[in-house]
Amino acid sequence: MEPGRWSSEHSDALCDYFFKGLSYGEIGRRINARFGTAYTRNAVIGRAKRLGLGLATPERMISPSIVPSLPGEPAPRTPPRAVPPGLNLPPPSALKPAQPVKLRCVGIEPRLITLHELERGDCRYPYSGDKEGEEISFCGHARQPGSSYCAPHARLTRGPGAARTAAAVVLRLVSAA
């Protein structure tokens, strides 16, 4: 027998084990034990697919065995149970509409200036630009020292009660070896 060739006895055994409900790995082990072959799980899957048994078979049929079982082999498995309807549906609580989220806001009227109009000391908190092609505008008020934002927007981006953790970093030049 050439490698990669399945004899008719091997194919018949594959069909029988498939209809008994065995996994592809178990089918390969049983055929290898019975015929002294070395089929892998993937070889069994490929052959089953070419025989029309396929991976997408909804339920395997249970048929009487035409191939005698080896001594010490377990009895055929019971047929798979039917899946209860709606098993993969989310819980009813997930289907309810969500509560509206209360957005945090600041009591500041932005200047709404464009990127080209921004100057060195202006707040860079972005506004708009949500829709495609819509230009982004910026707050434009005076920035807080050490931040890219004005004081109200700096508090908004850090969250409530967050302390400032950024500290000055000193960099020094080290000569290359």
C-alpha positions as CSV (number, residue, x, y, z in Angstrom):
1,M,0.0,0.0,0.0
2,E,1.4,3.4,-1.0
3,P,1.5,6.2,1.6
4,G,-1.5,8.5,1.3
5,R,-3.7,5.8,-0.3
6,W,-6.6,4.4,1.5
7,S,-7.7,0.9,0.8
8,S,-11.4,0.1,0.6
9,E,-11.2,-1.8,4.0
10,H,-9.8,1.3,5.7
11,S,-12.4,3.6,4.1
12,D,-15.2,1.2,5.2
13,A,-13.8,1.1,8.8
14,L,-13.6,4.9,8.8
15,C,-17.3,5.2,7.7
16,D,-18.3,2.6,10.3
17,Y,-16.5,4.4,13.1
18,F,-17.8,7.8,11.9
19,F,-21.4,6.6,12.1
20,K,-20.7,5.2,15.6
21,G,-20.0,8.7,16.7
22,L,-16.3,8.5,17.4
23,S,-14.0,11.5,17.1
24,Y,-11.6,11.7,14.2
25,G,-8.6,11.2,16.5
26,E,-10.2,8.0,18.0
27,I,-11.1,6.8,14.5
28,G,-7.4,7.2,13.4
29,R,-6.2,5.3,16.5
30,R,-8.6,2.4,16.0
31,I,-7.8,2.1,12.3
32,N,-4.1,2.2,13.0
33,A,-4.4,-0.5,15.7
34,R,-6.6,-2.7,13.6
35,F,-4.6,-2.5,10.3
36,G,-1.1,-1.5,11.4
37,T,-1.2,1.8,9.6
38,A,-0.1,5.3,10.7
39,Y,-2.9,7.6,9.7
40,T,-3.0,10.9,11.5
41,R,-6.1,12.7,12.7
42,N,-5.8,15.1,9.8
43,A,-5.6,12.3,7.3
44,V,-8.8,10.8,8.7
45,I,-10.5,14.2,8.5
46,G,-9.4,14.6,4.9
47,R,-10.5,11.1,3.9
48,A,-13.9,11.6,5.7
49,K,-14.4,14.9,3.8
50,R,-13.6,13.2,0.5
51,L,-16.0,10.4,1.3
52,G,-18.7,13.0,1.8
53,L,-18.9,12.6,5.6
54,G,-17.6,16.1,6.1
55,L,-17.1,18.2,9.2
56,A,-20.4,20.0,9.0
57,T,-22.6,17.0,9.5
58,P,-25.2,18.2,12.0
59,E,-25.8,14.9,13.7
60,R,-24.1,11.6,13.1
61,M,-26.3,8.7,12.5
62,I,-26.1,5.5,14.5
63,S,-26.0,2.4,12.4
64,P,-25.4,-1.2,13.1
65,S,-21.7,-2.0,12.9
66,I,-20.6,-3.9,9.9
67,V,-17.0,-4.1,11.2
68,P,-16.4,-6.3,14.2
69,S,-15.1,-4.6,17.2
70,L,-11.7,-5.5,18.6
71,P,-11.6,-7.3,22.0
72,G,-11.4,-4.7,24.8
73,E,-12.9,-1.9,22.7
74,P,-15.6,0.1,24.5
75,A,-19.2,-0.1,23.4
76,P,-20.4,2.5,20.9
77,R,-21.3,5.8,22.4
78,T,-24.9,6.9,22.8
79,P,-26.2,9.2,20.1
80,P,-25.6,12.9,20.7
81,R,-28.4,14.8,22.5
82,A,-30.4,17.4,20.6
83,V,-29.4,20.9,21.4
84,P,-32.1,22.9,23.3
85,P,-33.4,25.8,21.2
86,G,-32.1,29.2,22.1
87,L,-28.9,27.8,23.7
88,N,-26.6,30.4,22.1
89,L,-28.9,33.4,22.8
90,P,-27.7,36.0,25.3
91,P,-29.5,36.4,28.6
92,P,-32.7,38.5,28.5
93,S,-31.0,41.2,30.6
94,A,-28.5,41.8,27.7
95,L,-31.3,42.5,25.3
96,K,-32.7,45.4,27.3
97,P,-31.7,48.9,26.2
98,A,-28.8,50.3,28.2
99,Q,-29.2,53.3,30.5
100,P,-28.0,56.5,29.0
101,V,-24.5,57.4,30.1
102,K,-24.0,60.7,31.9
103,L,-21.2,62.5,30.2
104,R,-18.7,64.6,32.1
105,C,-18.5,68.2,30.9
106,V,-16.8,71.4,31.9
107,G,-18.2,74.8,32.3
108,I,-16.1,76.5,29.6
109,E,-17.1,77.9,26.2
110,P,-14.5,76.7,23.7
111,R,-13.2,79.1,21.1
112,L,-13.4,76.3,18.4
113,I,-10.3,77.2,16.5
114,T,-8.7,75.1,13.7
115,L,-5.3,73.4,13.9
116,H,-3.8,76.2,11.8
117,E,-5.0,78.8,14.1
118,L,-3.6,77.1,17.3
119,E,-0.8,79.0,18.9
120,R,1.9,77.8,21.3
121,G,0.0,78.4,24.5
122,D,-3.5,77.3,23.4
123,C,-5.5,74.4,24.8
124,R,-5.5,71.4,22.4
125,Y,-8.6,69.7,23.7
126,P,-10.4,68.5,20.4
127,Y,-14.0,69.1,19.5
128,S,-16.0,67.7,16.6
129,G,-14.4,65.6,13.8
130,D,-16.7,62.7,14.6
131,K,-18.2,62.5,11.1
132,E,-16.1,61.7,8.1
133,G,-14.6,64.7,6.5
134,E,-15.6,67.0,9.4
135,E,-12.8,69.3,10.5
136,I,-11.5,69.0,14.0
137,S,-11.6,72.2,16.1
138,F,-9.9,72.8,19.4
139,C,-10.7,74.6,22.7
140,G,-8.1,77.4,22.2
141,H,-8.1,78.8,25.8
142,A,-4.9,79.4,27.6
143,R,-3.1,76.2,28.6
144,Q,-2.2,75.1,32.1
145,P,1.6,75.1,32.7
146,G,3.0,71.6,32.0
147,S,-0.1,70.4,30.2
148,S,-1.6,70.5,26.7
149,Y,-5.0,71.5,28.0
150,C,-6.6,74.4,29.9
151,A,-7.3,73.7,33.6
152,P,-11.0,72.5,33.1
153,H,-10.0,70.1,30.3
154,A,-6.9,68.9,32.2
155,R,-9.2,67.8,35.1
156,L,-11.6,66.3,32.6
157,T,-8.9,64.1,31.0
158,R,-7.4,62.9,34.3
159,G,-10.7,61.9,35.8
160,P,-12.2,62.9,39.2
161,G,-9.7,63.2,42.1
162,A,-6.7,62.1,40.1
163,A,-3.5,63.7,41.4
164,R,-0.9,64.9,39.0
165,T,1.8,62.3,38.8
166,A,4.0,63.8,36.0
167,A,7.3,65.0,37.3
168,A,10.1,66.8,35.5
169,V,12.5,64.3,33.9
170,V,16.1,65.3,33.7
171,L,17.9,63.9,30.7
172,R,21.7,63.9,30.4
173,L,23.9,63.1,27.5
174,V,26.1,60.1,27.8
175,S,29.0,59.7,25.4
176,A,28.7,56.8,23.0
177,A,31.4,54.1,23.3
